[in-house]
Amino acid sequence: MTDTTELWLIIIALGLGSFGLRFAFLGLVGDRAMPEWVLRHLRYTAVAVIPALVAPLVIWPTATGGEPDPTRLAAAAATFAVGYLTKTSLRRWASARRFWCHSAWCFDAADH
């Protein structure tokens, strides 16, 4: 177990690191046009981050003690297959949900 001082030093260091990374893009480069090759690579950031967040939850779920679960693997395979076959993305889903919610077709769980 770490003591409180060490914990706060880690939290402050991570906060400064996060601020530094964001400032590098927004503060230093924010008013300049980025080269085409950078923009091309940034297009794939969300495509890389989402699987990186989801993969450990599918392959090593905490609920099963880190053992792969056939149900989770089947759900991930079905999700991948539907995404691959329909060529849809999370952004399209989110924009459709936004449209339906503004069209009064969306309801909140608190309504029921």
Backbone as a printed PyTorch tensor [residue, N CA C, xyz], in Angstrom:
tensor([[[  0.8440,  -1.1760,   0.0000],
         [  0.0000,   0.0000,   0.0000],
         [  0.8880,   1.2370,   0.0000]],

        [[  0.5400,   2.1970,  -0.8070],
         [  1.3180,   3.4330,  -0.8600],
         [  0.7860,   4.4240,   0.1570]],

        [[  1.6610,   5.2730,   0.6120],
         [  1.2140,   6.2950,   1.5600],
         [  0.5630,   7.4490,   0.8010]],

        [[ -0.0610,   8.3380,   1.5340],
         [ -0.8240,   9.4230,   0.9110],
         [  0.0540,  10.3940,   0.1480]],

        [[  1.2200,  10.6780,   0.6210],
         [  2.1060,  11.6200,  -0.0700],
         [  2.5060,  11.0730,  -1.4370]],

        [[  2.8860,   9.8150,  -1.4670],
         [  3.2770,   9.2030,  -2.7380],
         [  2.0910,   9.1650,  -3.7100]],

        [[  0.9220,   8.8700,  -3.1930],
         [ -0.2760,   8.8300,  -4.0270],
         [ -0.5520,  10.1950,  -4.6460]],

        [[ -0.4830,  11.2550,  -3.8390],
         [ -0.7410,  12.5990,  -4.3690],
         [  0.3340,  13.0350,  -5.3490]],

        [[  1.5710,  12.6310,  -5.1250],
         [  2.6250,  12.9420,  -6.0930],
         [  2.3550,  12.2630,  -7.4360]],

        [[  1.8830,  11.0370,  -7.3970],
         [  1.5480,  10.3230,  -8.6370],
         [  0.3780,  10.9980,  -9.3400]],

        [[ -0.6510,  11.3750,  -8.5900],
         [ -1.8120,  12.0440,  -9.1800],
         [ -1.4110,  13.3720,  -9.8110]],

        [[ -0.5900,  14.1540,  -9.1280],
         [ -0.1420,  15.4470,  -9.6640],
         [  0.7310,  15.2440, -10.8970]],

        [[  1.6250,  14.2620, -10.8650],
         [  2.4850,  13.9960, -12.0220],
         [  1.6610,  13.5610, -13.2360]],

        [[  0.6770,  12.7090, -13.0310],
         [ -0.1790,  12.2880, -14.1340],
         [ -1.0080,  13.4570, -14.6690]],

        [[ -1.4780,  14.3260, -13.7860],
         [ -2.2230,  15.5110, -14.2150],
         [ -1.3630,  16.4460, -15.0350]],

        [[ -0.1240,  16.6790, -14.5960],
         [  0.7910,  17.5360, -15.3580],
         [  1.1450,  16.9160, -16.7030]],

        [[  1.3310,  15.6070, -16.7280],
         [  1.6170,  14.9330, -17.9920],
         [  0.4470,  15.0300, -18.9590]],

        [[ -0.7600,  14.8430, -18.4500],
         [ -1.9500,  14.9650, -19.2850],
         [ -2.0980,  16.3870, -19.8100]],

        [[ -1.8830,  17.3730, -18.9450],
         [ -1.9590,  18.7610, -19.3800],
         [ -0.9030,  19.0630, -20.4320]],

        [[  0.3040,  18.5480, -20.2430],
         [  1.3840,  18.7940, -21.1980],
         [  1.0790,  18.2270, -22.5780]],

        [[  0.5400,  17.0300, -22.6130],
         [  0.1780,  16.4310, -23.9040],
         [ -0.9210,  17.2160, -24.6010]],

        [[ -1.9300,  17.6200, -23.8540],
         [ -3.0210,  18.3840, -24.4560],
         [ -2.5420,  19.7590, -24.8930]],

        [[ -1.7030,  20.3910, -24.0900],
         [ -1.1980,  21.7180, -24.4440],
         [ -0.3220,  21.6630, -25.6870]],

        [[  0.4180,  20.5700, -25.8530],
         [  1.2700,  20.4350, -27.0370],
         [  0.4350,  20.5000, -28.3130]],

        [[ -0.7550,  19.9000, -28.3040],
         [ -1.5910,  19.9280, -29.4980],
         [ -2.4480,  21.1860, -29.5750]],

        [[ -3.0600,  21.5660, -28.4710],
         [ -4.0020,  22.6820, -28.5090],
         [ -3.3150,  24.0390, -28.3680]],

        [[ -2.3480,  24.1320, -27.5110],
         [ -1.7070,  25.4170, -27.2550],
         [ -0.6200,  25.7740, -28.2450]],

        [[  0.1950,  24.8040, -28.6000],
         [  1.3260,  25.1030, -29.4760],
         [  0.9860,  24.9420, -30.9520]],

        [[  0.1520,  23.9680, -31.2960],
         [ -0.1270,  23.6630, -32.6950],
         [ -1.5620,  24.0480, -33.0690]],

        [[ -2.3630,  24.4650, -32.1130],
         [ -3.7800,  24.7000, -32.3400],
         [ -4.1240,  25.7130, -33.4050]],

        [[ -3.2920,  26.7270, -33.5990],
         [ -3.6330,  27.7610, -34.5790],
         [ -2.9630,  27.5420, -35.9380]],

        [[ -2.2210,  26.4590, -36.0930],
         [ -1.5460,  26.1630, -37.3660],
         [ -2.2090,  24.9990, -38.0770]],

        [[ -2.0870,  24.9890, -39.3730],
         [ -2.5990,  23.8540, -40.1460],
         [ -1.6460,  22.6750, -39.9930]],

        [[ -2.2100,  21.5130, -39.7480],
         [ -1.3880,  20.3170, -39.6020],
         [ -1.1050,  19.7200, -40.9730]],

        [[  0.0410,  19.0690, -41.1110],
         [  0.3430,  18.4160, -42.3870],
         [ -0.6700,  17.3110, -42.6920]],

        [[ -0.8310,  17.0200, -43.9610],
         [ -1.8030,  16.0170, -44.4020],
         [ -1.5310,  14.6420, -43.7980]],

        [[ -0.2490,  14.2550, -43.6470],
         [  0.0570,  12.9360, -43.1140],
         [ -0.3570,  12.8250, -41.6490]],

        [[ -0.2940,  13.9270, -40.8870],
         [ -0.7280,  13.9000, -39.4890],
         [ -2.2460,  13.7450, -39.4280]],

        [[ -2.9620,  14.5080, -40.2520],
         [ -4.4200,  14.4060, -40.2750],
         [ -4.8740,  13.0120, -40.6950]],

        [[ -4.1540,  12.4070, -41.6240],
         [ -4.4970,  11.0610, -42.0680],
         [ -4.3470,  10.0650, -40.9080]],

        [[ -3.3010,  10.2200, -40.1200],
         [ -3.0870,   9.3140, -38.9900],
         [ -4.0710,   9.5850, -37.8560]],

        [[ -4.4370,  10.8350, -37.6370],
         [ -5.3680,  11.1590, -36.5610],
         [ -6.7700,  10.6230, -36.8300]],

        [[ -7.1130,  10.3780, -38.0890],
         [ -8.4110,   9.8130, -38.4190],
         [ -8.6070,   8.4360, -37.7920]],

        [[ -7.5240,   7.7300, -37.5580],
         [ -7.6150,   6.3580, -37.0480],
         [ -7.4500,   6.2700, -35.5320]],

        [[ -7.3950,   7.3890, -34.8580],
         [ -7.1900,   7.3770, -33.4160],
         [ -8.3400,   6.6850, -32.6940]],

        [[ -9.5810,   7.0730, -32.9920],
         [-10.7280,   6.4500, -32.3140],
         [-10.8320,   4.9760, -32.6600]],

        [[-10.5010,   4.6290, -33.8890],
         [-10.5700,   3.2290, -34.3170],
         [ -9.5570,   2.3990, -33.5460]],

        [[ -8.4650,   2.9900, -33.1380],
         [ -7.4480,   2.2620, -32.3780],
         [ -7.7310,   2.2760, -30.8780]],

        [[ -8.2890,   3.3680, -30.3680],
         [ -8.4930,   3.5000, -28.9240],
         [ -9.6430,   2.6290, -28.4300]],

        [[-10.7550,   2.6070, -29.1480],
         [-11.9190,   1.8470, -28.6850],
         [-11.6010,   0.3540, -28.5390]],

        [[-10.9930,  -0.3060, -29.5450],
         [-10.6380,  -1.7190, -29.3210],
         [ -9.6130,  -1.9060, -28.1970]],

        [[ -8.7270,  -0.9390, -28.0370],
         [ -7.7460,  -1.0560, -26.9530],
         [ -8.4070,  -0.9990, -25.5810]],

        [[ -9.5050,  -0.2780, -25.4650],
         [-10.2340,  -0.2300, -24.2030],
         [-11.1100,  -1.4680, -23.9900]],

        [[-11.6570,  -2.0030, -25.0730],
         [-12.6080,  -3.1050, -24.9650],
         [-11.9170,  -4.4670, -24.9100]],

        [[-10.8200,  -4.6400, -25.6310],
         [-10.1610,  -5.9490, -25.7360],
         [ -9.8160,  -6.5760, -24.3820]],

        [[ -9.2230,  -5.8490, -23.4460],
         [ -8.9410,  -6.4960, -22.1490],
         [-10.1990,  -6.9390, -21.4150]],

        [[-11.3090,  -6.2200, -21.5990],
         [-12.5510,  -6.6010, -20.9360],
         [-13.1580,  -7.8590, -21.5440]],

        [[-12.8310,  -8.1190, -22.8140],
         [-13.3470,  -9.3180, -23.4810],
         [-12.4300, -10.5040, -23.2320]],

        [[-11.1360, -10.2890, -23.3340],
         [-10.1790, -11.3920, -23.2510],
         [ -9.8740, -11.7930, -21.8070]],

        [[ -9.7280, -10.8090, -20.9160],
         [ -9.4110, -11.0850, -19.5120],
         [-10.4240, -10.4170, -18.5910]],

        [[-11.6890, -10.8180, -18.6180],
         [-12.6880, -10.1420, -17.7800],
         [-12.4690, -10.4140, -16.2950]],

        [[-12.6560,  -9.3970, -15.5110],
         [-12.4840,  -9.5200, -14.0620],
         [-13.5490, -10.4280, -13.4580]],

        [[-14.7420, -10.4100, -14.0440],
         [-15.8510, -11.2110, -13.5010],
         [-15.5590, -12.7050, -13.5120]],

        [[-14.7010, -13.1640, -14.4220],
         [-14.3780, -14.5970, -14.4930],
         [-12.9800, -14.8840, -13.9590]],

        [[-12.4070, -13.9470, -13.2640],
         [-11.0810, -14.1530, -12.7010],
         [ -9.9800, -14.0990, -13.7480]],

        [[-10.2220, -13.4070, -14.8390],
         [ -9.2150, -13.2760, -15.8850],
         [ -9.2500, -14.3710, -16.9310]],

        [[-10.1640, -15.3070, -16.7930],
         [-10.3010, -16.3900, -17.7740],
         [-11.2230, -15.9450, -18.9060]],

        [[-10.8810, -16.2820, -20.1490],
         [-11.7770, -15.9210, -21.2660],
         [-13.1570, -16.5610, -21.0970]],

        [[-14.1720, -15.7960, -21.4180],
         [-15.5560, -16.2310, -21.2820],
         [-16.1560, -16.4210, -22.6710]],

        [[-16.6680, -17.6110, -22.9990],
         [-17.2180, -17.8520, -24.3380],
         [-18.3300, -16.8810, -24.7210]],

        [[-19.1400, -16.4710, -23.7560],
         [-20.2230, -15.5340, -24.0570],
         [-19.6790, -14.1870, -24.4990]],

        [[-18.6840, -13.6820, -23.7820],
         [-18.0810, -12.3970, -24.1580],
         [-17.3640, -12.4950, -25.5050]],

        [[-16.6710, -13.5980, -25.7370],
         [-15.9820, -13.7800, -27.0170],
         [-16.9760, -13.8580, -28.1720]],

        [[-18.1080, -14.5370, -27.9610],
         [-19.1320, -14.6240, -29.0010],
         [-19.7500, -13.2570, -29.2700]],

        [[-19.9990, -12.4860, -28.2120],
         [-20.5600, -11.1430, -28.3880],
         [-19.5810, -10.2460, -29.1320]],

        [[-18.3010, -10.3450, -28.8140],
         [-17.2900,  -9.5390, -29.5070],
         [-17.1900,  -9.9490, -30.9710]],

        [[-17.2490, -11.2500, -31.2490],
         [-17.1870, -11.7280, -32.6310],
         [-18.4080, -11.2670, -33.4200]],

        [[-19.5900, -11.3360, -32.8120],
         [-20.8050, -10.8740, -33.4880],
         [-20.7480,  -9.3760, -33.7470]],

        [[-20.2620,  -8.6080, -32.7910],
         [-20.1300,  -7.1600, -32.9640],
         [-19.1530,  -6.8390, -34.0840]],

        [[-18.0370,  -7.5370, -34.0960],
         [-17.0530,  -7.3270, -35.1620],
         [-17.6450,  -7.6700, -36.5240]],

        [[-18.3520,  -8.7940, -36.6060],
         [-18.9390,  -9.2230, -37.8780],
         [-19.9650,  -8.2200, -38.3930]],

        [[-20.8290,  -7.7470, -37.5100],
         [-21.8340,  -6.7590, -37.9290],
         [-21.1540,  -5.4720, -38.3710]],

        [[-20.1660,  -5.0070, -37.6370],
         [-19.4460,  -3.7910, -38.0250],
         [-18.7080,  -3.9570, -39.3410]],

        [[-18.1140,  -5.1160, -39.5440],
         [-17.3700,  -5.3610, -40.7780],
         [-18.3070,  -5.4700, -41.9750]],

        [[-19.3960,  -6.1780, -41.8090],
         [-20.3150,  -6.3900, -42.9250],
         [-21.1210,  -5.1410, -43.2810]],

        [[-21.4800,  -4.3490, -42.2930],
         [-22.2810,  -3.1550, -42.5680],
         [-21.4330,  -1.9110, -42.7530]],

        [[-20.1610,  -1.9840, -42.4060],
         [-19.2330,  -0.8480, -42.5250],
         [-19.7120,   0.3770, -41.7470]],

        [[-20.3840,   0.1440, -40.6530],
         [-20.8420,   1.2580, -39.8310],
         [-19.8290,   1.5440, -38.7360]],

        [[-19.9470,   2.6920, -38.1470],
         [-19.0220,   3.0610, -37.0910],
         [-19.7960,   3.5990, -35.9020]],

        [[-19.1080,   3.7590, -34.8120],
         [-19.7130,   4.2890, -33.6020],
         [-20.2220,   5.7110, -33.8320]],

        [[-19.5230,   6.4720, -34.6580],
         [-19.9190,   7.8460, -34.9290],
         [-21.2810,   7.8830, -35.6150]],

        [[-21.5110,   6.9840, -36.5650],
         [-22.8100,   6.9470, -37.2420],
         [-23.9100,   6.5730, -36.2650]],

        [[-23.6220,   5.6130, -35.3830],
         [-24.6110,   5.2120, -34.4020],
         [-24.9420,   6.3710, -33.4820]],

        [[-23.9140,   7.0810, -33.0350],
         [-24.1350,   8.2010, -32.1140],
         [-24.9370,   9.3120, -32.7790]],

        [[-24.6450,   9.6070, -34.0500],
         [-25.3940,  10.6620, -34.7210],
         [-26.8460,  10.2340, -34.9400]],

        [[-27.0870,   8.9510, -35.2170],
         [-28.4570,   8.4730, -35.3750],
         [-29.2050,   8.5630, -34.0490]],

        [[-28.5430,   8.2010, -32.9700],
         [-29.1790,   8.2910, -31.6530],
         [-29.5100,   9.7310, -31.3200]],

        [[-28.6060,  10.6530, -31.6400],
         [-28.8500,  12.0680, -31.3960],
         [-30.0770,  12.5370, -32.1870]],

        [[-30.1920,  12.0840, -33.4400],
         [-31.3410,  12.4580, -34.2630],
         [-32.6330,  11.9550, -33.6390]],

        [[-32.6480,  10.6750, -33.2540],
         [-33.8760,  10.1150, -32.7060],
         [-34.2190,  10.7340, -31.3600]],

        [[-33.2290,  11.0540, -30.5590],
         [-33.5080,  11.6680, -29.2550],
         [-34.0900,  13.0670, -29.4290]],

        [[-33.6270,  13.7960, -30.4300],
         [-34.1850,  15.1260, -30.6880],
         [-35.5510,  15.0270, -31.3600]],

        [[-35.8650,  13.8750, -31.9320],
         [-37.1610,  13.6900, -32.5830],
         [-38.2070,  13.1510, -31.6050]],

        [[-37.8850,  13.1110, -30.3250],
         [-38.7860,  12.6640, -29.2520],
         [-39.0780,  11.1690, -29.3220]],

        [[-38.2850,  10.3970, -30.0350],
         [-38.4560,   8.9470, -30.0560],
         [-37.6250,   8.2880, -28.9510]],

        [[-36.7190,   9.0400, -28.3740],
         [-35.8370,   8.5000, -27.3420],
         [-36.4440,   8.7780, -25.9690]],

        [[-36.3800,   7.8320, -25.0820],
         [-36.8960,   8.0550, -23.7380],
         [-35.8130,   7.7210, -22.7380]],

        [[-35.9430,   8.2800, -21.5950],
         [-35.0010,   8.0780, -20.4990],
         [-35.5050,   6.9370, -19.6250]],

        [[-34.5800,   6.2090, -19.0290],
         [-34.9710,   5.1050, -18.1490],
         [-35.7560,   5.6090, -16.9560]],

        [[-35.5440,   6.8740, -16.5750],
         [-36.2590,   7.4410, -15.4350],
         [-37.7440,   7.6510, -15.7500]],

        [[-38.0980,   7.6580, -17.0470],
         [-39.4960,   7.8310, -17.4360],
         [-40.3380,   6.5980, -17.1510]],

        [[-39.7050,   5.4530, -16.9560],
         [-40.4630,   4.2050, -16.7960],
         [-40.3550,   3.6660, -15.4050]]])
